[in-house]
Amino acid sequence: MTSSEAVQGGRRVRNMRDKQARIFEAAAALFAERGFAGVTTQQISDRADVAAGTLFRYASSKGELLLMVYNAELQKALEEGEREARAERDPVRAVLAMTRPIVAAAERQVENTVAYQRELLFGAPTEQYRAEGLALVARLETMIAERLTSAVTASTAARETLFARALLAGRSVFAVLHLILARPSTGAHADRDGLDDLRDQIAQIVAGFFASIE
Protein backbone atom coordinates (compact mmCIF):
# COMPACT_ATOMS: atom_id res chain seq x y z
CA MET A 1 0.00 0.00 0.00
CA THR A 2 1.33 3.41 -0.95
CA SER A 3 1.41 6.33 1.47
CA SER A 4 -1.34 8.01 -0.59
CA GLU A 5 -3.56 4.93 -0.29
CA ALA A 6 -2.90 4.78 3.45
CA VAL A 7 -3.92 8.44 3.84
CA GLN A 8 -7.08 7.88 1.82
CA GLY A 9 -7.93 4.77 3.83
CA GLY A 10 -7.44 6.63 7.09
CA ARG A 11 -9.63 9.47 5.85
CA ARG A 12 -12.40 7.02 4.93
CA VAL A 13 -12.30 5.47 8.38
CA ARG A 14 -12.47 8.90 10.05
CA ASN A 15 -15.40 9.90 7.81
CA MET A 16 -17.26 6.70 8.66
CA ARG A 17 -16.70 7.22 12.38
CA ASP A 18 -17.83 10.82 12.12
CA LYS A 19 -21.04 9.84 10.33
CA GLN A 20 -21.72 7.06 12.81
CA ALA A 21 -21.23 9.47 15.72
CA ARG A 22 -23.57 12.02 14.13
CA ILE A 23 -26.22 9.38 13.52
CA PHE A 24 -25.91 8.14 17.12
CA GLU A 25 -26.18 11.64 18.55
CA ALA A 26 -29.15 12.52 16.32
CA ALA A 27 -31.01 9.31 17.14
CA ALA A 28 -30.34 9.64 20.88
CA ALA A 29 -31.55 13.24 20.94
CA LEU A 30 -34.69 12.60 18.91
CA PHE A 31 -35.69 9.47 20.84
CA ALA A 32 -35.26 11.42 24.08
CA GLU A 33 -37.27 14.38 22.78
CA ARG A 34 -40.13 12.61 20.98
CA GLY A 35 -40.11 8.96 22.02
CA PHE A 36 -39.55 5.99 19.76
CA ALA A 37 -42.97 6.12 18.09
CA GLY A 38 -42.68 9.84 17.36
CA VAL A 39 -39.42 9.65 15.40
CA THR A 40 -38.80 8.71 11.76
CA THR A 41 -35.57 7.62 10.15
CA GLN A 42 -35.85 10.62 7.83
CA GLN A 43 -35.82 12.94 10.83
CA ILE A 44 -32.73 11.19 12.16
CA SER A 45 -30.90 11.40 8.84
CA ASP A 46 -31.86 15.08 8.50
CA ARG A 47 -30.53 15.95 11.95
CA ALA A 48 -27.39 13.90 11.41
CA ASP A 49 -26.93 15.62 8.04
CA VAL A 50 -26.55 12.36 6.12
CA ALA A 51 -28.54 10.88 3.26
CA ALA A 52 -31.21 8.32 4.15
CA GLY A 53 -29.32 5.69 2.17
CA THR A 54 -26.19 6.44 4.18
CA LEU A 55 -28.09 6.05 7.44
CA PHE A 56 -29.13 2.52 6.52
CA ARG A 57 -25.52 1.51 6.01
CA TYR A 58 -25.05 2.01 9.75
CA ALA A 59 -28.39 0.65 11.00
CA SER A 60 -30.95 -1.31 9.01
CA SER A 61 -34.08 0.08 10.71
CA LYS A 62 -35.39 2.51 13.29
CA GLY A 63 -35.48 -0.38 15.73
CA GLU A 64 -31.79 -1.02 15.24
CA LEU A 65 -31.06 2.68 15.77
CA LEU A 66 -32.86 2.40 19.10
CA LEU A 67 -30.80 -0.66 19.96
CA MET A 68 -27.62 1.25 19.10
CA VAL A 69 -28.57 4.11 21.42
CA TYR A 70 -29.93 2.08 24.32
CA ASN A 71 -27.13 -0.47 24.25
CA ALA A 72 -24.94 2.44 25.36
CA GLU A 73 -27.43 3.22 28.16
CA LEU A 74 -27.45 -0.42 29.27
CA GLN A 75 -23.66 -0.52 29.18
CA LYS A 76 -23.47 2.47 31.53
CA ALA A 77 -26.10 0.98 33.85
CA LEU A 78 -24.18 -2.32 34.02
CA GLU A 79 -20.95 -0.53 34.88
CA GLU A 80 -22.71 1.46 37.60
CA GLY A 81 -24.38 -1.66 38.97
CA GLU A 82 -21.11 -3.56 39.01
CA ARG A 83 -19.47 -0.79 41.04
CA GLU A 84 -22.34 -0.61 43.51
CA ALA A 85 -22.44 -4.38 43.95
CA ARG A 86 -18.82 -4.47 45.14
CA ALA A 87 -19.84 -2.61 48.30
CA GLU A 88 -22.52 -5.18 49.20
CA ARG A 89 -21.63 -8.24 51.27
CA ASP A 90 -25.07 -9.86 51.06
CA PRO A 91 -25.66 -11.68 47.73
CA VAL A 92 -29.27 -10.52 47.44
CA ARG A 93 -28.32 -6.90 47.98
CA ALA A 94 -25.41 -7.30 45.55
CA VAL A 95 -27.65 -8.67 42.78
CA LEU A 96 -30.21 -5.94 43.43
CA ALA A 97 -27.42 -3.36 43.18
CA MET A 98 -26.51 -4.76 39.75
CA THR A 99 -30.05 -4.34 38.46
CA ARG A 100 -31.15 -1.13 40.19
CA PRO A 101 -29.43 1.27 37.72
CA ILE A 102 -31.19 -0.49 34.83
CA VAL A 103 -34.56 0.14 36.48
CA ALA A 104 -33.63 3.77 37.15
CA ALA A 105 -32.62 4.32 33.52
CA ALA A 106 -35.86 2.70 32.35
CA GLU A 107 -37.96 5.04 34.47
CA ARG A 108 -36.40 8.05 32.74
CA GLN A 109 -37.53 6.88 29.28
CA VAL A 110 -40.42 4.46 29.74
CA GLU A 111 -41.66 4.29 26.14
CA ASN A 112 -38.18 3.85 24.71
CA THR A 113 -37.31 1.17 27.28
CA VAL A 114 -40.37 -0.87 26.35
CA ALA A 115 -39.49 -0.55 22.66
CA TYR A 116 -35.87 -1.53 23.41
CA GLN A 117 -36.99 -4.66 25.29
CA ARG A 118 -39.23 -5.58 22.35
CA GLU A 119 -36.39 -5.14 19.85
CA LEU A 120 -34.06 -7.24 22.01
CA LEU A 121 -36.51 -10.13 22.10
CA PHE A 122 -38.09 -9.96 18.67
CA GLY A 123 -35.69 -8.00 16.44
CA ALA A 124 -34.13 -9.58 13.37
CA PRO A 125 -31.49 -12.15 14.37
CA THR A 126 -29.01 -10.73 11.86
CA GLU A 127 -29.00 -7.21 13.33
CA GLN A 128 -25.62 -6.16 14.69
CA TYR A 129 -26.95 -4.02 17.50
CA ARG A 130 -29.42 -6.66 18.66
CA ALA A 131 -26.50 -9.08 18.98
CA GLU A 132 -24.60 -6.46 20.98
CA GLY A 133 -27.62 -5.91 23.24
CA LEU A 134 -28.01 -9.63 23.88
CA ALA A 135 -24.30 -9.78 24.72
CA LEU A 136 -24.90 -7.11 27.37
CA VAL A 137 -27.76 -9.18 28.80
CA ALA A 138 -25.39 -12.16 28.92
CA ARG A 139 -22.86 -9.99 30.74
CA LEU A 140 -25.43 -9.15 33.42
CA GLU A 141 -26.29 -12.83 33.83
CA THR A 142 -22.60 -13.68 34.11
CA MET A 143 -22.01 -10.92 36.68
CA ILE A 144 -24.79 -12.38 38.81
CA ALA A 145 -23.47 -15.92 38.40
CA GLU A 146 -19.94 -14.91 39.37
CA ARG A 147 -21.17 -13.14 42.49
CA LEU A 148 -23.28 -16.09 43.61
CA THR A 149 -20.48 -18.56 42.90
CA SER A 150 -18.00 -16.47 44.88
CA ALA A 151 -20.26 -16.77 47.96
CA VAL A 152 -19.83 -20.56 48.02
CA THR A 153 -16.79 -22.53 49.14
CA ALA A 154 -16.27 -25.37 46.70
CA SER A 155 -13.51 -27.43 45.15
CA THR A 156 -12.14 -26.44 41.77
CA ALA A 157 -13.74 -29.52 40.21
CA ALA A 158 -17.18 -28.57 41.56
CA ARG A 159 -17.05 -24.93 40.52
CA GLU A 160 -17.97 -25.56 36.90
CA THR A 161 -21.24 -27.23 37.92
CA LEU A 162 -21.80 -24.57 40.55
CA PHE A 163 -21.31 -21.77 38.01
CA ALA A 164 -23.75 -23.42 35.60
CA ARG A 165 -26.43 -23.39 38.31
CA ALA A 166 -25.58 -19.80 39.21
CA LEU A 167 -25.90 -18.82 35.56
CA LEU A 168 -29.44 -20.23 35.52
CA ALA A 169 -30.18 -18.00 38.51
CA GLY A 170 -28.76 -15.04 36.57
CA ARG A 171 -31.02 -15.82 33.64
CA SER A 172 -34.01 -16.02 35.97
CA VAL A 173 -33.16 -12.60 37.39
CA PHE A 174 -33.03 -11.09 33.91
CA ALA A 175 -36.38 -12.71 33.05
CA VAL A 176 -37.94 -11.04 36.10
CA LEU A 177 -36.23 -7.75 35.27
CA HIS A 178 -37.51 -7.88 31.68
CA LEU A 179 -41.11 -8.39 32.81
CA ILE A 180 -40.84 -5.49 35.24
CA LEU A 181 -39.40 -3.19 32.57
CA ALA A 182 -42.20 -4.23 30.21
CA ARG A 183 -44.98 -3.53 32.72
CA PRO A 184 -45.96 -0.13 31.30
CA SER A 185 -46.99 -1.84 28.05
CA THR A 186 -48.69 -4.85 29.66
CA GLY A 187 -50.47 -3.12 32.53
CA ALA A 188 -49.67 -6.10 34.77
CA HIS A 189 -49.46 -5.48 38.51
CA ALA A 190 -49.90 -1.75 38.08
CA ASP A 191 -50.64 -1.39 41.80
CA ARG A 192 -47.25 -2.75 42.85
CA ASP A 193 -43.84 -1.10 43.05
CA GLY A 194 -41.52 -2.60 40.46
CA LEU A 195 -38.36 -2.27 42.54
CA ASP A 196 -40.01 -3.91 45.54
CA ASP A 197 -41.14 -6.80 43.35
CA LEU A 198 -37.67 -7.09 41.86
CA ARG A 199 -36.10 -7.22 45.33
CA ASP A 200 -38.51 -9.91 46.53
CA GLN A 201 -38.08 -12.08 43.46
CA ILE A 202 -34.29 -11.75 43.51
CA ALA A 203 -34.39 -12.92 47.14
CA GLN A 204 -36.43 -15.99 46.09
CA ILE A 205 -34.12 -16.80 43.18
CA VAL A 206 -30.97 -16.45 45.29
CA ALA A 207 -32.50 -18.54 48.09
CA GLY A 208 -33.40 -21.20 45.52
CA PHE A 209 -29.86 -21.22 44.18
CA PHE A 210 -28.32 -21.79 47.61
CA ALA A 211 -30.94 -24.43 48.48
CA SER A 212 -30.10 -26.33 45.29
CA ILE A 213 -26.47 -26.81 46.30
CA GLU A 214 -26.97 -27.88 49.89
Buried (B, 14 or more C-beta within 10 A) or exposed (E): EEEEEEEEEEEEEEEEEEBBEBBBBBBBBBBEEBBBEEBEBEBBBBBBEBEEEBBBEBBBBBBBBBBBBBBBBBBEBBEBBBEBBEEBEEBBBBBBBBBBBBBEBBEEBBBBBBBBBBBBEEBEEEBEBBEBBBEBBBBBBBBBBEBBBEBBEEEEEEBEEBBEBBBBBBBBBBEBBEBBBBBBBEEEEEEEEBBEBBBEBBBEBBEEBBEEBE
